[in-house]
Amino acid sequence: MRPAPAMWVPALLWAGCGLAVNVGQLPARDWWLAGAVLALLAGIDAWYLARRASPQVRRLLPEVWPLDVGREVVLEIDGYRRQTLDVFDHVPAHWQQQGLPRRLSLRPGQCSRLRYQATPQRRGAARFAGVDLRLFSSLRLWTQLRHTPPGQQVRVYPDFMPLTRLALHSAERASQLIGAHIQRRRGEGTDFHQMRDYRIGDSLRHVDWKATSRVRRLISREYQDEKNQQLVLLLDTGQRMLARDDGRNHFDDVLNAALLLAWLALRQGDAVAMAAHGGEQRWVAGKRGPGHLDTLLRACHDLHPQPVATDYLAAASELSGRQRRRSLVVLLTNIRDEDSDELLAAVQLLKQRHLVCVASLHETALQAMLVPQRDTPHGGIHAAAAAHYLAQRAQVHDALRRHGVDVLDVTPAALPAALVNHYLAIKRAGRL
């Protein structure tokens, strides 16, 4: 319970009467009587406010939120009497909100709705702590702050909105929208797809001569890329992924790109597994079907990089024991020159059974540093340091390629298209 701003008006009037008493223009008895009346009114006003029932509040919001995507939250407030109140909702930490606090006028027997926008800035579990209501007394002499339920738990997933839009398109069209460059083929692949009439340009080795003799026209066998293959996404959750571009760490970009690749692979009929190593560790066994994407989202939505060194060899040993079937293993990390020896040992262990691809992110700021800043005395030194650093990274990448490992050195923005292009190229070449 606190005095409202309106309390200052009678208080100042009473103080003015005190001045009049001092100069003899008002009897002291009248001044004391006015003070008693004011205190009585304030006490009665406060008593009625304390006895007033709190309005009922309900919060309507989705249970699952995509990262960095604003959504609407609705507060429904039922009032038992006509009154005005201020409303503020306690959104989770690391969230942004627009539209609060707000003043509402309630009417008896009616439900008032307040809408505002909330945007999560961090993945994982989050909680709306409750709603604060500031009630005003009948004479507006007092305000009272009341904290009402409901507290509500939500989950923040990686940004899955692109996946919902891509789901409306075919796998080929979705790949093009991601940025993949698909070369159209006809009749090539390893799995039989269907029989059809011969078309100009078909290979003669695909002609089914038995079917041709039966129907008396050329019939070709059409093949498609092999299905039911294995894809393993190996995510680095160590200190390398704490690097940031455009205010977001590399791990969030890696996670979004990995989920896009997983969605496409599941659409292609392949099984997708996910392993996290370095900081927090997770393992999701490979399964097929679109429903498996929900399992991957639930498993990684609260996964965050930690400021610890990544043990690539330990991750490779653990994965080799878990994934016995030959798979395409995509290691998503940020390679430094000091990782060369350990990373080479890890990929050589994985290459005994699997096809390995290393996707290494690099900071976009490095490219800007290559251009010396003439207005700074150390611009040339910074450019030389950046060039030296990139040259050392290139040496590590070349060493991996000499050992038969596919390497993608890309920026976070180019990672989704690069992964999809490489995955489709492997499928077309039948390398698995």
Secondary structure, DSSP 4 states (H G I P E B T S, - for coil): -EE-GGGHHHHHHHHHHHHHHHTTSS-HHHHHHHHHHHHHHHHHHHHHHHHSPPPEEEEE--SEEETT--EEEEEEEE-SS-EEEEEEE-PPTTEEEES-SEEEEE-TT-EEEEEEEEEE-S-EEEEE--EEEEEE-TTSSEEEEEEE---EEEEEES--HHHHHHTTS-HHHHHHHHT--PPP-SS-SSEEEEEEE--TT--GGGB-HHHHHHHTS-EEEEEE---S-EEEEEEE-SGGGG-EETTEEHHHHHHHHHHHHHHHHHHTT-EEEEEEESSS-EEEEEE-STTHHHHHHHHHTT----SS---HHHHHHHHHHH--S--EEEEEE---GGGHHHHHHHHHHHTTTSEEEEEEE--HHHHHHTS--TTSTTHHHHHHHHHHHHHHHHHHHHHHHHTT-EEEEE-TTTHHHHHHHHHHHHHHHT--
